[in-house]
Amino acid sequence: MCGIVAYVGSRQCAPMLVDGLRKLEYRGYDSAGLALHTGGRVEIIRAVGKLSNLDAALKKAPLSGTTGIGHTRWATHGRPSEVNAHPHVAGGIAVVHNGIIENHVELRASLEAAGVRFVSDTDTEIVAHLVERAQRAGDVSLEEAVRAALKQVRGAYAIAVISDHAPDEIVVAKNESPIVLGLADGETWAASDIPAILEHTRDVVFLLEGEMAVLSRGGARISTLDGTPVIRASKRIDWSPTQAEKGGYKHFMLKEIFEQPRAVEDTLRGRIDLEAGDIVGEEMGVTPELARSIRRVYFVACGTSSHAAMAGRYFIEQLARLPSTVEIGSEVRYREPVFGPEDLVVAVSQSGETLDTLAAVKAAKARGAHVLAVANVLDSAIPRVADGALYTHAGPEIGVASTKCFTTQLVALLMLAVYIGRRRETLPVHEARRITRALWHAPHLMRESLESSDAIRAIAKKHLRARDFLFLGRGTGFPIALEGALKLKEISYIHAEGYAAGEMKHGPIALIDENMPVVVLCPQDAHYEKTLSNMQEVKAREGQIIAVYTRGDDHAARFADDAIAIPAAEPEILPLLSVLPLQLLAYHMADLKGTDVDQPRNLAKTVTVE
Ligand code: AGP
């Protein structure tokens, strides 16, 4: 989400910055802008919408200069608009930023108290003011002013800053959001990702967490945020431009599968208080009063989002002790649903545009229910119609098959259940602490889960000729089984069914023979022993078991023909871990079959038709 390109050299940089931003379009954006040193002062130009609008604005009011920064914005704080587009300016300082400033509320309040007038709703404008004030107060270099400003900032950022006072200099800094530097003869680049600069240089240096760099025509001087110099050799990149856009991965879907730990971190950021065992911040979309007064929760969603909603139902029932149900958008909109003023309707949709979900939301609103949207795209149709919004911060998802949006939905819904449970006092504080700590630790365990990718590819090879698959799970493992089956169908075109493991003997067991791979989710949770019995039933009929089991549990592994280990974890975060091998299995099956993984046949990313 968001793209940054920066250049200092001797060529006119406005067109090159726009071209660089174009190479970052895959990251998604809703507005764009540039700031250039135009000789004596910094000038900016911004436009809402596509880069062609920025091009048109530049035609009307050209900017000339050889030092500049550019940005494409994917809105998080404040709606997409010209005034919220980057760069943000304070005095002679211009800043572009990718990420989220966690303590923006406090910083904004203290700057306002000191007389600063903000023009945008963004967290980024705060950084521009902090740098400007640091420079003015200490009469220091741009580098020192940025360093002083960043000491006050908490959160994730990649920033690039230029100043009236430093015509041939750009300062960049990184904490958790990517920045790569590009070195060429007499010119230096910085960008959010390699494709933006690949046309100009293949010699790059990656900034690491907590580092900054001063860019000049002669190269980049790197240091840590506390001022210790860093010497790092450049790397030569030999990727093709298309490979570079996918970060070196073969497909966007694979890149997005591996981005999930980061996407979960971004969704949790600023929302968890580990000490209090609570969910905090203004962005839950539900007030404490509403959390206490509702009598029932309806989830409405389609496809993958409906599987996240099913897990959400388990969380709400268990932690908030509210009756809850999951409705498929396309069905509920044509029923006579009994929505009412005591209901919270949670509409889950990564795109925020799915027509069937939107129609269900409108029906719920018409009957007086309070609607909360859980969406990934800011200001999309469903959040706009809803009474409140809880955004996932997965960043743009390009692969049609949803992966990182699904796991961030699971996280958002678990946070929602903890939030409501605490306010209704159905969730004791020690339990809430256990769950919030588990959530905090989840990205680390997800990284561990993803390590099985190569082993999963070998399993996929073995089953490549299978015509049907069965996926079984219990508890929150049931929606994960449904999701595993959907992923396989969508991208490999292999028929697959997901079932609650306990339902197997009520029908699907008739399908099992030596040709039927059965994926069983059997982590060591409350359902473990019952699931082991189901595995025995499959084995007795010569089904081929692929078990997703807890690392070290030899007992479960013994029942399986193929076994994929996930780390031991608290039950509430198991779905986050067990879905990863299923996404990878679907991906490798599809890739080995040679299907169009990112754009599977007949499917669209955003379904705005019935
Ligand atoms: C996900 O892999 C699918 N492509 C599809 O099921 C999707 O989840 C569904 O269309 C709902 O989309 P939404 O989350 O944007 O509402």
Boltz pocket constraint, residues with backbone or C-beta under 6 A from the ligand:
constraints:
  - pocket:
      binder: B
      contacts: [[A, 302], [A, 303], [A, 304], [A, 305], [A, 348], [A, 349], [A, 350], [A, 351], [A, 352], [A, 353], [A, 354], [A, 357], [A, 400], [A, 401], [A, 402], [A, 403], [A, 490], [A, 603], [A, 604], [A, 605], [A, 606], [A, 607]]
      max_distance: 6.0
